Amino acid sequence: GNHPVCHLALAYRKQQGVGVAQSCKQAVAHYRIVAAMGLSFQHMDGASFPMNDVRLNQFMEVRAQQHKDDIMEQKQEQARRGDPVAAVVVGSHVYREERDL
């Protein structure tokens, strides 16, 4: 897509090799797209770049939580199928969530 935050996230992931193969060349391509978007916004009406006040670390925190949720769903399915270790993991998770309320 053409959303600057998405391109920033992709650039960072490519630069650092986070979840993808590291590629400085591809990272630079995404950073250039963001720079071009910024220039086009500036030339249109002098407006600032619309970043929606989203920081990369916020994006990464959300992604980390999604990953944890995916793992928990997997453990719940394993527990439903009779895996005792998964059942303990799920039970511990539920206990901690209820305790923290």
C-alpha positions in Angstrom: 0.0 0.0 0.0 0.9 3.6 0.1 0.8 4.3 3.8 4.1 5.8 5.1 4.0 4.0 8.5 3.8 0.6 6.7 6.8 1.5 4.6 8.7 2.6 7.6 7.9 -0.6 9.4 8.9 -2.6 6.3 12.1 -0.6 6.0 13.0 -1.2 9.6 12.2 -5.0 9.4 14.3 -5.3 6.2 17.2 -3.3 7.6 17.3 -5.3 10.9 16.2 -8.7 9.5 13.2 -8.8 11.9 11.0 -11.7 10.7 12.3 -11.3 7.1 15.6 -11.8 5.3 17.8 -8.8 6.0 18.3 -6.6 2.9 19.7 -3.1 3.1 18.8 -2.6 -0.6 15.1 -3.3 0.0 15.2 -1.2 3.2 16.6 1.7 1.3 13.8 1.3 -1.3 11.1 1.6 1.4 12.9 4.6 3.0 12.9 6.3 -0.4 9.2 5.7 -0.8 8.6 7.3 2.6 10.8 10.3 1.7 9.0 10.8 -1.6 5.7 10.7 0.1 6.9 13.3 2.5 8.1 15.6 -0.3 4.8 15.2 -2.1 2.8 16.2 1.0 5.2 19.2 1.5 4.8 20.3 -2.1 1.0 20.0 -2.1 0.2 22.6 0.5 3.2 22.9 2.9 1.5 20.4 5.2 3.5 18.2 7.5 3.8 14.5 6.8 0.7 12.7 8.1 2.3 10.0 10.3 -0.8 9.5 12.5 1.5 9.9 15.5 2.4 6.2 15.3 5.9 5.2 16.4 7.7 2.2 15.2 8.1 0.9 18.8 4.3 1.1 19.2 3.9 -0.9 16.0 6.4 -3.5 17.2 4.6 -3.8 20.6 1.3 -4.5 18.8 3.0 -7.1 16.7 4.6 -8.7 19.7 1.2 -8.9 21.4 -0.3 -10.4 18.2 2.5 -13.0 18.2 1.8 -13.9 21.9 -1.9 -14.2 21.1 -1.1 -16.5 18.2 1.0 -18.7 20.4 -1.8 -18.9 23.0 -4.3 -19.9 20.4 -2.0 -22.7 19.3 -1.5 -23.8 23.0 -5.3 -23.8 23.5 -5.8 -26.0 20.5 -3.0 -28.4 21.7 -4.7 -28.5 25.1 -8.1 -29.3 23.5 -6.3 -32.2 21.8 -5.1 -33.5 25.1 -1.5 -32.2 25.4 -0.9 -31.9 29.2 2.0 -29.4 28.8 -0.1 -27.1 26.7 -3.0 -27.4 29.3 -0.6 -26.2 32.0 0.6 -23.3 29.9 -3.0 -22.3 29.1 -4.1 -22.7 32.7 -1.2 -20.6 34.0 -2.0 -17.9 31.5 -5.7 -17.8 32.5 -4.8 -17.7 36.1 -2.4 -14.7 35.6 -4.9 -12.8 33.6 -7.6 -13.3 36.2 -5.2 -12.4 39.0 -4.2 -9.2 37.2 -7.8 -7.9 36.8 
